[in-house]
Amino acid sequence: MKSLLSTLFLIGLSGTAAAVDNSSPSNVEDYSYSKPLNIAKVVNITNGDYCGIGPREMTYVDTMGTTHVLRYQAYGDSCIDQN
C-alpha cells in the first residue's frame, strides 16, 4: 500500500500530464487493494488542496488505449507543518 501510494504521489509530483484522449470516461473507479492496475500512461492527477488524507483522482490510459479515472486516498499538499 505504501509503495503504491508513494508511486502515485511521485507521478503526481513529476508533472506527467499529457492529453491522450479528448473523451472523458463516464465513471470513476474506486481503488481497492485487490484491483490490478494496467497503467500505460498517466494523463492527470488532481491536486490535494487539503491537509490530511483525502480523495484524489488519477486519469490514466491502459495498454489497450482505454482511458480510466481512479479515485484513491492520499495525503494533501496544504499542511502547514510539512516536513
Backbone bond lengths (Angstrom), bond angles and torsions (degrees), N, CA, C in turn:
res aa  C-N    CA-C-N  psi(-1)  N-CA   C-N-CA  omega(-1)  CA-C   N-CA-C  phi
1 M - - - 1.459 - - 1.521 110.66 -
2 K 1.358 116.84 -48.86 1.453 119.78 179.36 1.520 110.53 -60.04
3 S 1.315 115.35 -40.31 1.464 120.47 -179.31 1.520 110.95 -62.52
4 L 1.322 117.37 -44.78 1.461 120.82 -179.51 1.519 111.17 -65.95
5 L 1.333 117.05 -46.48 1.464 119.49 -179.86 1.518 110.96 -64.51
6 S 1.332 117.38 -37.67 1.458 120.46 177.00 1.515 110.73 -62.98
7 T 1.318 116.21 -42.80 1.458 120.46 178.65 1.521 110.76 -62.61
8 L 1.327 117.13 -46.71 1.468 120.65 179.37 1.527 110.78 -61.96
9 F 1.334 116.28 -40.06 1.453 120.60 179.48 1.528 110.66 -63.99
10 L 1.332 117.31 -44.97 1.459 120.83 179.82 1.521 112.05 -65.67
11 I 1.313 116.79 -36.43 1.463 120.00 176.86 1.522 109.12 -62.42
12 G 1.327 116.16 -41.64 1.464 120.25 179.23 1.520 112.03 -64.46
13 L 1.329 117.23 -39.22 1.448 120.64 -179.97 1.521 112.61 -71.99
14 S 1.295 117.28 -26.80 1.456 120.24 -176.53 1.522 112.72 -70.94
15 G 1.317 117.45 -12.72 1.456 120.76 179.06 1.519 112.78 74.09
16 T 1.306 115.90 26.03 1.459 119.87 179.98 1.517 108.84 -78.61
17 A 1.310 114.62 94.75 1.464 119.09 177.97 1.516 108.05 -140.79
18 A 1.298 115.82 116.13 1.461 120.33 179.55 1.516 108.61 -138.65
19 A 1.314 116.17 137.07 1.463 119.83 178.97 1.520 108.85 -74.53
20 V 1.315 116.41 119.56 1.454 120.97 -179.84 1.513 110.10 -108.61
21 D 1.324 115.45 -43.11 1.454 120.00 -175.08 1.522 107.73 -139.57
22 N 1.323 117.58 128.53 1.459 121.43 -178.25 1.519 113.07 -76.09
23 S 1.321 117.79 -17.71 1.461 119.52 -179.89 1.516 109.12 -82.43
24 S 1.317 116.29 131.02 1.455 119.72 -179.18 1.527 109.68 -95.59
25 P 1.328 116.85 139.53 1.455 119.12 179.03 1.523 110.98 -66.56
26 S 1.315 116.07 148.25 1.460 120.20 -174.60 1.524 113.56 -84.19
27 N 1.336 117.68 -19.21 1.463 117.88 -177.72 1.521 110.56 -127.68
28 V 1.319 114.83 149.79 1.453 122.60 178.55 1.521 107.43 -104.17
29 E 1.316 116.44 130.15 1.462 121.62 179.19 1.531 109.00 -95.13
30 D 1.311 117.39 135.05 1.457 121.15 174.88 1.518 108.98 -86.98
31 Y 1.332 115.64 132.76 1.462 120.48 -179.05 1.524 110.25 -71.37
32 S 1.313 116.46 139.68 1.464 122.74 170.72 1.526 107.04 -135.73
33 Y 1.322 115.81 156.11 1.463 120.68 -176.26 1.522 112.44 -59.03
34 S 1.296 117.20 -31.06 1.464 120.63 -176.78 1.526 113.21 -85.36
35 K 1.328 117.66 -3.44 1.466 120.88 -177.34 1.533 109.94 -79.60
36 P 1.328 117.18 117.42 1.465 118.67 175.41 1.534 109.90 -75.03
37 L 1.317 116.31 132.16 1.462 120.40 -178.61 1.521 109.77 -102.25
38 N 1.315 115.88 134.22 1.457 123.09 179.43 1.529 106.72 -122.00
39 I 1.329 116.73 79.02 1.463 121.77 -174.09 1.517 109.60 -102.18
40 A 1.325 116.22 117.29 1.457 121.30 175.20 1.531 110.08 -95.04
41 K 1.342 116.30 -37.29 1.464 120.40 -178.29 1.524 109.85 -153.30
42 V 1.331 116.02 131.53 1.460 121.02 175.12 1.515 108.13 -87.14
43 V 1.331 116.34 128.34 1.457 122.18 -178.29 1.524 110.60 -95.12
44 N 1.338 116.97 -43.53 1.464 120.92 -175.91 1.518 109.97 -159.43
45 I 1.334 115.59 146.54 1.467 122.28 170.44 1.517 106.72 -130.18
46 T 1.324 116.55 129.21 1.468 119.98 -178.33 1.519 110.44 -68.24
47 N 1.336 115.50 154.31 1.462 121.83 178.26 1.513 110.73 -73.51
48 G 1.313 115.66 153.50 1.454 121.56 175.92 1.513 109.87 -105.96
49 D 1.330 116.49 72.78 1.463 121.75 -177.87 1.524 111.02 -81.60
50 Y 1.329 116.00 55.80 1.454 122.75 179.81 1.517 107.47 -155.73
51 C 1.323 116.47 167.74 1.457 122.00 177.06 1.527 107.84 -110.70
52 G 1.304 116.95 134.63 1.461 121.21 -177.61 1.510 110.28 101.12
53 I 1.305 115.90 -161.20 1.453 121.38 -178.68 1.520 109.53 -95.31
54 G 1.321 116.12 134.66 1.453 121.00 179.83 1.515 110.83 -157.68
55 P 1.318 117.07 178.79 1.465 120.61 -176.11 1.528 112.64 -79.17
56 R 1.297 114.65 143.05 1.459 122.90 170.73 1.516 107.29 -134.16
57 E 1.307 115.74 160.62 1.458 120.45 177.75 1.518 109.67 -128.14
58 M 1.313 114.89 136.33 1.451 121.43 177.18 1.521 108.30 -117.23
59 T 1.322 115.76 125.59 1.461 121.41 174.03 1.517 106.65 -97.57
60 Y 1.328 116.22 127.85 1.459 119.76 -179.04 1.523 110.32 -143.28
61 V 1.318 114.61 163.77 1.457 122.59 177.16 1.523 107.24 -113.87
62 D 1.336 116.63 132.08 1.467 119.80 179.05 1.532 109.90 -85.73
63 T 1.323 116.66 179.66 1.460 121.03 -176.37 1.523 113.44 -68.33
64 M 1.330 117.15 -13.99 1.466 120.85 176.91 1.533 111.80 -93.00
65 G 1.342 117.18 -1.32 1.456 121.15 178.89 1.512 114.66 89.46
66 T 1.328 117.71 8.42 1.469 122.31 179.63 1.522 109.71 -87.26
67 T 1.325 117.01 134.22 1.462 122.10 179.25 1.526 109.36 -88.84
68 H 1.338 116.08 135.78 1.461 123.41 179.53 1.522 109.24 -128.92
69 V 1.336 116.02 154.89 1.461 121.91 170.20 1.510 106.61 -122.23
70 L 1.331 115.97 123.97 1.458 122.57 -176.78 1.518 109.31 -115.61
71 R 1.333 117.40 125.39 1.464 122.49 177.20 1.523 108.11 -97.58
72 Y 1.347 116.58 132.57 1.462 121.67 179.77 1.525 109.11 -146.70
73 Q 1.307 117.21 168.72 1.458 123.35 179.84 1.522 109.28 -97.94
74 A 1.349 117.20 136.85 1.461 121.78 179.47 1.521 109.63 -152.78
75 Y 1.321 115.56 162.75 1.463 120.56 176.61 1.522 109.60 -70.52
76 G 1.332 116.09 143.03 1.453 121.44 178.21 1.517 111.87 -79.51
77 D 1.321 115.87 168.07 1.454 122.48 -177.22 1.526 112.94 -101.07
78 S 1.306 118.90 0.09 1.454 121.42 -171.29 1.522 114.43 -107.08
79 C 1.300 118.15 26.54 1.465 120.89 178.40 1.523 109.48 -81.62
80 I 1.305 116.69 136.75 1.467 121.77 -178.36 1.525 110.88 -70.30
81 D 1.310 117.70 -41.18 1.469 121.67 -173.81 1.523 112.89 -97.96
82 Q 1.302 117.88 44.76 1.459 120.75 179.01 1.523 109.58 -71.41
83 N 1.311 115.44 143.09 1.477 120.34 177.67 1.499 109.90 -103.12
